[in-house]
Amino acid sequence: MLLDAPVDSAPRCLGCDGGCCRAFPSIVLSGEEHGRLERLGARRLVFAFPARYWLDIEGGCEFQGADGRCRIYPDRPAICRRFVCVD
């Protein structure tokens, strides 16, 4: 579920292995987020004219650690901050 506002440390996320980070082909980014992830070393960034940015996460996000946790959690994109798994 995509929430209206960011959520940090949602109870369900604390015990998760990062399934959402492997469940989607890509995530949409703002231009600012694109630049920030580029500075953090992202290799799977995509830009399409006119002004569309995204991160390819097909098969798993490149920022997902071996334990399934986000290695850039404080710097993760807004769409990641707003996503919460529900039954």
VENHUQUI-V476839 format. One record per helix or strand. SS is the DSSP state (helix for helix, strand for strand). FROM is the first residue (numbers start at 1). TO is the last residue. Records with the same first field share a line. If there is no record, write none. Layout:
SS = FROM-TO  FROM-TO
This chain:
strand = 2-2  26-29  45-48  52-56  64-64  70-70  83-83
helix = 11-14  20-23  31-39  73-75  78-82
